Amino acid sequence: MSATQIQPNADRHGSGFTRLVTVESAAGGADGFPSSISPERGRRLCEELERGCILLFLRTPFAFTPEDREFLLTQKQTSAGYHKNIAYRPAEDRLTGLDKSLAAEAGRFRSILRNYSDSAARFITALLSPYANRFRQDLASYRPLEERGRASRLHARNDLLHVDAFPTRPTNGDRILRVFTNLNPTRNRVWLTSETFDVLAPRLARAAGLPRPRSNRAAARTLRAVLRALHWPGATRSPYDDFMHRFHNSLKEDREFQLNCAKHRWEFPPDSTWIVYTDMVSHAAIEGQFAMEQTFLVSRSAMVLPEKSPIAILETLCGYPVSNPA
């Protein structure tokens, strides 16, 4: 059997809806990575992702020692106002969101998250060959809280359907690819999904406010250059980024959409890993505790199906570019 095999598409829900594609992976190296994947197979997997599918690995390809698993499952943050996730910034080798009560364990958390982040990057490189050397490692996170019933402000709620956009980390049209692992030893992590961005945007984008074209007047270009030089917050945000953040919020605010849109329920079992473009797939996490996650920003130019990119869909709706010039 080849190192990676896609099972038949038994979970097809029709055009515009997310499918679950289970990927069987034979153990390769010490991390359990696939040992060899042909360029054709890598391209096919990228096509599945770009169409809005979820790639599911029923056995996680990442190595966690029993000691690291026990450590993650037994640590509890205690202060009332702590962050929902413990985040790791690979570029800075730094943690954020860690409760003061766990300060003594910061080094252990950082080491585990660093290993997960680096392992996920190697895995994506081996699995999705068209993306090799064409992505950036964004944040990794550990999610120790139970999703069901967790109190949060409206726009931060994970249990409401949304597509991802980062208010402080603009992508300028690059794609948001995320890798999740369920570390819970006994319980599934449960998601809902609805229609994908290519179906939602023609119907709902105008209500969220389509992006305006950037001004190319000399004064406007000079002002943008000055703000970038000053590292002004938001100076590097494109019209695309502003729209995607509005669209993320508008979906969560849309009670009619949340209650009545078509939904599909997915359950990710213990020790499984899944990969998804969360800027394409409308999703909500409604149950589950103890998950790891790594975000990658994949170059728009690396897409196998560039017409499926949210920025391409939005530019077709608008009739003009919505990204910042290179």
N, C-alpha and C positions, 0 to 999 in steps of 0.2 A: 504494500500500500504506500502511496506517496505520503510525504510528510504532512501535508495538509489536504483535507478533503471536505468539500462543502456538501452537506446533505441535501436531498431534494427539497424544493421549496414547498413544504407542506403547509406553511403558515401564511400563505399569500392572502392578503385582504383586499386586493384590488389596487388600481392606480390611485396614488395620493395618500396611501396609508403605509405605515411602517410594517416591514416584515422582520421576523426573527430568523436569522440564518445561523444554524449551528455548525461550528467549524471543529472538525476533529483534528487534533494535532498529535503526531507521534513525538515522543521525547527526543530531543536533539542533544544540546549541550547540557552542562551542569544545571542550567536554569530551567530545563525543560522546554527550551525554545525549539521551534521547528528547525531541523538540521539543513533542509534545502527546500527552497520554494522557487519554482520557475518564474521568469518574468511574466509569462502569460497568466499564471495563477495569481501572482501579486496584483496584476492589472485587474483581474476579475474581482478580487476582493475589494479593491478600491472602487470599482464601479458599483458594487453592492452598497458600500457605505455612502457614496455620493448620491445614490438614488433614494437614500433615506432608510436603509436597512440597519439593523443591529446585528453585529457579529458576536456570537456567543461561544465561549469556551467553557465547557462544563467542568473541566479541570483547569484551575488557574495555572498559567505558564510561569508564574513568579514564585521563587523560593522564599518561604518564610520558615524560620526555625521554630520548633515548638515553644522555645523560650520567648521569642519575639511575639508570637501569637498570644501567648498567655499574658505577656506584659500589656499588649494593646487592649485586650479584653477585660483587664482588671483595673486599669487606671481610670479614675473618676475625677473630673473637674468639679469644684465645689462652689465657687463664687457665683452669685446670682446673675451677674452681668457678663459672663464669659462668652466668647465667640462660639458659634455653632460648629465650626471646624477648626482643627489645628492645621495650619497651612505651612508648606515648605517652599521657599523661593530658591530654586536651583542656582540661579545666577549669583546669588548672594550667600548661598549656604546658610540660610537663616530661617528660623521659625517665627511665625506669628500666631496669635490666638491661643497661646498656651496659658492656662490658669496659673496664677502665682503659687497655688498650692502644689503644683507639679514642677516648679522651677528646678528642683534638684534632679529631675529626670529629663531635662531639656536635651542633654547630649544623647541619651538613648533614643528619644523621639526623633531627633534630627538624623541620627544614623539610620534608623529604620525607614524614614521617609526618603532620605537620600538614596538608599539602596532601591527602594521601589521606583522612584523617579528614573534612575539610571537604567534599571531593568526594563521599565516600560519603553524607554527610548530605544534600547537595543532591540526589543521585541518588535516595535513598529518598523524599525529599519529592516529587520529580517523578513517581516510578514508582508509589508506593503512597499514593495520595491520602487514603484514610481515616486514615492514620497521621500526616499532616502536622501539625506542631506538637504532636504527642502522644507524642514520644519524647525520650529523653536520650542524648547521645553518651557512651558509656562508653569503655573503653580501645581504642586501636588498637595493633597490634603488627606487627613484622617477624619472620618465622620463618626464620632462615638455615640451620638444621640439617636434615640428612637424617633423616626419620622412621624409616626402616627400621633396626632394630638399635640405636636410641638408648637408652642406659641411663637409667633414671629410677626413682624410687620408685613403688610400686604405684599409689597414688592419683593420681599426676601423669602416668601413662603415657597418651599420646595414642592408642596402638595397641590399647587395650582399649575395647570398646563401652561407651558411657556416655551419659547426658543431662547437660547442663551445669547447674551450680549454683556460685555464687561464695561461698566461705566468708567473705570479708571485704567483700563488696559485696551486701548483701541486696536483693532486689527486691520483697518483700512481695506477690508475685503478678503483678507486671509481667513481661512476656515478654522472653526473651533472643533477639534477632534478630541474626544475624551475617552479614557480607559478607566473602567470601574472594576473593583474586586470586592466580593462579598466575603468578609472574614468571619461573619457570624457562623458558629459551628452547628447551629440547629435550626435557624429560621431563614426563610427566603427574604430577599429584598424585592419589593413590589413596586412596579412602575405602571403608570398609565401613559398611553400615547394617543394622539389624535392625528389629524391630517398633517402632511409635511408642508414646509414653507412654500414650495412651488404651487400648492393648491390654496393655502391660506392667504398668501400675499395678494393675488388678484382680487380677492373678496374683501380683505380687511385692511390692506395697507393704506388706502386713502383715508380711512377713518382715523388712523394713527398719525397721519400727516406725512405725506411724501417729502423726501428731502429736496431742498431747493438747490439749483446748480450753484457751484462755486463761482464767485466773481473773479474774473481775470484782469480787472482793472489794476493799474500799477499801484494805486494806493492800497488796494486790498492785499495784493501780493506782498507789498512792503510790510504792512501791519502783521501779516502771518509770519513773515520771516523774523520780525522783531520779537513777537511773542514766543516763537520757537527758541530763539536765542536766549530769552529770559526764562526758559523752561516754565512758561505760564501754564497752569493746569488747563487741560483741554486744547492746548495749541496744536497738538498733533491729531486731534480728532477730525475725522472726515465726515461729510454729510451722511455717508453710509453708517458710520458708527452711531451718530446721533439718532438716525432712524431706527436702527436695530434696538437701541436702548428704549426708545419710545414704544416700539412694537412689543418688546418683552413686557413692559409695564402695562400696555393696553390689553394684552391678552389676559393678564392676571386680574385686571380691573373689570373685564367683560363678563358679568355674571351670566348672561345668556349663553355665551360661548362655553363657559366652564360647566354649566348645568346640562346643556342640551347638545353639545357637539358629539359626534360619534367617537367612541373611545374603545381602546383595546387594552387589556390588562396582561402584563408580563410578570412572571415570577422568576427571579434569578436565584438559583439554589446556593447553599453554602459552598464555599471554595470555588465559585465560578467567577469568570472575568468576561466583561463585554465591552465592545468598542462601538462608538456612535458619534456621528456629527450632530452635536446638540444645537447648532445654529440652523439645522435643517429639520430635525425631528422635534415636534412639539411633545413635551414629556413632563411628567410629574412623578416625584418619588413619594409614595403614600404610606409605605410600611418598610421597616427595616432598621437595623442598628449595626454599627461596626462595619464601615465600608472604607476602602481606600480609593483614591481617584488621582489620575494624572491628566492634565490638560496639555494639548499640543496646539500650536498655531501653525497650520500647514499653508504654505504659499499658495495663493490663488493660481499661480502659473503652473503648479504641479498637478492640477486637477485632470483626471482622465476624461471626465464629462464636464467641461467648463460651463456649459449652458445650464447645469444644475446648481451652480453656486448661487447662494442667496444674492450676492451682489449682481450677478448677471441677470437674475430674475428681476431684481429691483430696477436695474438700468433699462431693461426692456419695458417695464411699466412707465418709467419716467421719460425715457427717450433721450437721456443725456447721462454723462459719467457722474458717479456719486463718490468716487474715491479721490484721495489726494494725489497729485502728480508724483511720480517717482523721484 
